[in-house]
Structures are given as structure tokens and as C-alpha cells.
Amino acid sequence: LPALQADELPHWDILQLNPFNWTDIKMLAPLVPVLLLELSLVGWKASSIRRLVALQNESIMTDWAFLLLLISGLYGILIMAAGFGIYAHRIEAAAHWHAWEFFAAQPLWIAVPALYLGRSFSSYWLHRLQHSQWLWPLHKTHHAAREFTILNYLRGHPVELAWQTLAQTVLFASIGFSVDAISWYLLLNTGQQFLSHSNATQLLPLERFGLVTAAGHRIHHGIEPRYHNRNFGELLNIWDRLFGTYLPPTRHLLQIPIGVEDGEQPYNDPLLPIALCQQAAGWLRIIGARIRIPVPKRSPL
């Protein structure tokens, strides 16, 4: 991971994998431990491993397609293209960028929790924005999975990831954290996000301590209207509780149907690059229709 420099904005790969650097695949390190943890908690029948191996439906095959897109480097290239190359080069306007370096000088036991807390707050509001009428057609890419597997976390539209990454990079570059703090945070974040998209609802008691678990996050993915705009937190649920969007998990969680209505856009399609382009085109059509200014009719002479 590149260092956060005090005199410039960092490269995009601080918060995303670098498609030209295979060593960054190490950020997928939590994947196997989380798969094994889920297996030990839920057993073989309900495990992500069994679902992923069985390849029973297009939703599972799409999960695999996102993983292959990521490790091939094509995912990162699509994100950079969606951001018009902004992450491949430094932002010229930030040539005299100066970060607040307080946390960069702090030990990891202070810096990592501070970054975790700050990221949980910013991601809560960014997530709410993703559910707005302007961005929901893109965010549906993530919500389209019809069953939870740990790989669901990797689902995301490149256009959405581009602006989200830019917002997070600017925010945390302005605060200033050490490379080690960012690395540890990314490992914690990735591990928890993998786990929250699993079937390990046995971790439900952790919700009481403010942590987002698979139990609470499944409600967020629920397809029924009563689950919409609930449990936006990605790491901590304290912000949902504070701002009135928290819905406590109940019994029979695994019976909650998840996913979205596909409509005209293919959201579960293993031909991922084509599907992502079609989703982006559909989103642009929706945005164009919403911002169109009606032309007043001429009054008859």
C-alpha cells in the first residue's frame, strides 16, 4: 500500500486493489479464514463453501464472476475507467495538499480504532446516499444476490466504487493515518464485511455491542419493503441506532428473502463486463429522464 503523503493526495489503491500489482491480492487474505469460521459456525449445509461449490444458480455464478474479475485485475481497470483515470494519477489541484497528521503519529492501538470508528461513520452516510433515487440503480448491483455467500461483499458497480473510493480517500487523506494503520484497518474491514455477508447468524449477540453481523445485515438486504432503508451500518450499528434506521434482527433470519427485482437490467449474469455496462447505461437513462427540464408549451395566438 502506498503511503499517505502530506503534500499530495494518495493514489486510488489505498482503498482499492491495484490491478497492476498482484501483491495487493493479499487484501483477500481474510477470505479463507472467514470461510472456515462460517463453516465451523453453521455447518456444511448452510456454508458458503457448499453453495459456491454447488453452482446451483446464476446468483452464485455471478459471485464467482466478481471474484475472477477482481483477481484478474479487470475490476480495478473498470473502476479506474469509471473514475476517468483519477486514481491512476495524482490530482493536480491537490499539489499543495497538507494532511492533519495527528493520527499518523499515534500508536496503532489508537490509530486503528480511530480509523475504524471514523470509517464506520462516513460509510453509514455514504451507504444512505447509495440508497437514494439517484444512485440506487447502481447500488442494486450489490443487493442483487439472491442468497448470501461470503463473496457477496465483492459485488459492486465500478462507477459506484469509483466515486465512493474518491470520497473516502479525500476524507482520510485530509486526516492523515500511517500506512500500518490503514493496512490493519483494511484487513479488519474486509474480514468483517466478508463475515456480514455470510450465514453466520450465530453471531447475533454481537449486535448488542454495536457490531454489524450477518444477522443485522441480512435485514438490510431483505427484498420486502419493511426491510428497505434499514441497517445501513457496514461496521458498527451505533449510527443506525442513533439516527433511527436500526431494525433489530428477529427469529428465522435465514427465511428472509433477499435480492432485487431484476427488471430490464441483468444483475445476476456471469457475463459480468457486459452486464455492468448494461447496468451503467440503464442508470444513465434513468438519470437523464429525471433531470430533463420540461419545455413549456406555446400558448395559442
Sequence and secondary structure as in RCSB ss.txt:
>XXXX:A:sequence
LPALQADELPHWDILQLNPFNWTDIKMLAPLVPVLLLELSLVGWKASSIRRLVALQNESIMTDWAFLLLLISGLY
GILIMAAGFGIYAHRIEAAAHWHAWEFFAAQPLWIAVPALYLGRSFSSYWLHRLQHSQWLWPLHKTHHAAREFTI
LNYLRGHPVELAWQTLAQTVLFASIGFSVDAISWYLLLNTGQQFLSHSNATQLLPLERFGLVTAAGHRIHHGIEP
RYHNRNFGELLNIWDRLFGTYLPPTRHLLQIPIGVEDGEQPYNDPLLPIALCQQAAGWLRIIGARIRIPVPKRSP
L
>XXXX:A:secstr
     TTS   GGGTS  TT GGGGGGGTTHHHHHHHHHHHH TTT HHHHHHHT SHHHHHHHHHHHHHHHSHH
HHHHHHHTTTTTTS  GGGTT     TGGGS HHHHHHHHHHHHHHHHHHHHHHHTSTTTHHHHHHHHT SS  G
GGGG   HHHHHHHHHHHHHHHHHH   HHHHHHHHHHHHHHHHHHTSS GGGGGGGGGTB  HHHHHHHTB SG
GGTT    SSBSHHHHHHT      S GGGS B    TTS SS S HHHHHHHHHHHHHHHHHHHH         
 
